[in-house]
Amino acid sequence: MNVTSAQKALIKIRNVVANPKAAEFARNTVCAISVETTLKAAGRPAFIYYDKHANKQSKKYAATKEFLYQSFCLGLYLSLINKFKKVTYGIVSKKLAQNNPENKRKLDLYDNFQAKISQAKDKTAKNKLEAQLSHLLHTNKDYHFGKGVREFSSIVATVFILALCAPISSQIILHPVMDLIFKDKKHKDNISDKKD
């Protein structure tokens, strides 16, 4: 049986999508937000720039500002998420453990396994432990609680960074940067207006 090039491509795509690491990547809040913000940084400026009904100078300004804003959000997010997620996880898990000893047991179970993964001596051992944890998450409900609390902490930290920190910080940083980028062009436009 002959396999066409299209079938080969589909087989490669299927292998990537069916890979357990790809599924874990897709379920991870931090990875999902990073990919989404990267796509926004590329897509939004492109759509703005190729709008045929807008003024050329306005398109350049809006596309540049959107690209800088999304890139800034991505950089801010990636630099702060692990710290904020860790703090949020500590607060939430401590509160849940105080309220119920069963919650504490489940969180300790999950945290101890995560500690084993982070202390693995080499990549092979780490991959083996990660595969074991992935299996436990599907078969043992005690591990679901810790994973759920960790993902909840990621979501809370994500909302805090992208909905509160990013807009405030970008107002302080992006306006001066945009002024630097477009200052000379505004100045040239004013001179050409005066000549006319």
N, C-alpha and C positions, 0 to 999 in steps of 0.2 A: 504494500500500500504506500503510495506516494503522499508525503506530507507537504502541503503548500507553505509558502512563506507566511501567509496570513495565519495558518494553523499553528505554525511555530511561534509566531508572536503571541497568539492567544494562549498557548501552553505556557509561555514565559510569564504572561500576566497572571494566569491562574496560579502558577507556582508562587508568585510573590504574594498574591491576595490570600492564598490558602496557608501561607506560612504563619505559624503561631506567633512569631515575633511581630509580624505586620498587624495581626489582630491585637496584640498587647499594645502596640504603638497607637493604634486607632482608639483604644479604650482609655489611653492615658490622657488626662486633662491637659497637662503641660504641653505634650506633643501636639494635640489637636489645636490648641490655641496658637502655638508657634506656627504651625502650617497655615492656619487661617489668616494670621496677621501677615505672614509672608506673601500669601496670595493677594491680600488687600493692598500691600505695598507695591505689588507689580500691576494688579488689575485695575484698581481705581484710577491711578494716574493715566493709564493707557486709555481707559474709557473717556476720561475728561479730555485728554489731548486729541483724541480722534472725533470729538464732537464737531460736526461741520457747521453748526449754527452759532457757535460761540466765537467771540473776538479772539484773535490769535494771541495777543498779549495776556488777556484774561485766562485763556487756556493754559499758557505756560505757567503763569503764577499759580493757578489752582492745582495743576498737576504736580508742580514742584512742591507746593505746600502739603498736598496729600501724601506724596511719596516721603517727604521728610517726617511728617507726623506718624505715618504707619511704621517707618523705620525706627523712629524714636521710641514708639510704643513697644516694638519688638525688642529693642535693646534694653529698655527699662524693665520689661517683663522678664527677659532671660536673666538679667543681673539680680533681680530681687526675688523671683518666685521661690527658689529653694529656701532662702532665709525666712520669708513670710510663711511659706507652707509649713516649715518646721516649727515655727512659733505657734501657728494656728493649730497644728496637729497636737502639740504639747498641751495647749489650753483645752482643746475639745476632749482629748483622750483623758486628761486629768479629771475633768468635770464628769465625764461618763463613768470613769472608774470609781469615783467617789460615790456616785449614786447607786451603783450596782456591782457587787463582787464578781458576778458572771461576766460583765463587760470587761472588768479588769483582767480576768483570766484570758478572754479572747484577744484583748489588745496585747497582753504579754506574749501570747503564743505567736501572734503575727510579728510583733517587734523583735522577738528572739530569732525568728527565721530571717527577717530582714538583716539583723546584725550578723548572722551566719553568712549571708550573701555578701555583705560589704567587707567581711574579714576573710573571704576566700583567697587562697594563696595565689592562684593563677586563673586565667580566663576559662580554661576547661572546667575547673571546679565551680567557678561562678556560673557558667552556663548550665551546668548540671543542676545546681541548686535553684536557679531561676526556673528551669523546666519542672523541677519538683514542686516549687511553689505554685506554678501555673496549674499543675495537676491538682494540688491540694485545694486551690481556689474553686476548682470545678467539682471536687468530690467531698470536701469537708466544709460545712457551713460555719464552723468556728473561725475560719480564716476570712470569711466574707466580711465580718464585722470590722476587722482591722483595715482591710482593703477599702471598705466603704468610708470609714472615718478618714483615711488618708486621701481619698479622692474628694471627699467633702471639704477637707482642709485646702486642697488644691483649688477647688472652685471658689471658696471664700477668699483665698489669697489672690486669685485671678481677678475677681470682681473688685477687690480693694485696689489692686494695682492699676487695672485698666479703666475703671470707672471713676476713681478718685485721684490717684497719684498722677497718672499720665496726662489727663486734661490740664491739671493745675501746673505741672512741671513744663508741659509743652508751651503753655501761654508765656511762661517766663523765658524759655529758651528759643522757641521757634520764631517769635516776632523779630528779635534782633538778627537772627540768621537770615530770615526772609528779606529784611531791610538791607543786609549786606549783599545778598545775591542780586536783588532788583534795584538797588540804589542808583547804580550807574545808568541803567536803562531809563529810569524815571527822569534822571537828570538830562539825558540825551533827548528824550521826548519833549521836555520843557523847552530846550534850546531850539529844536526844530519847529515847535509851535510859535515861538517868538519870531523866527525868521519869516514865517508865512504871514 
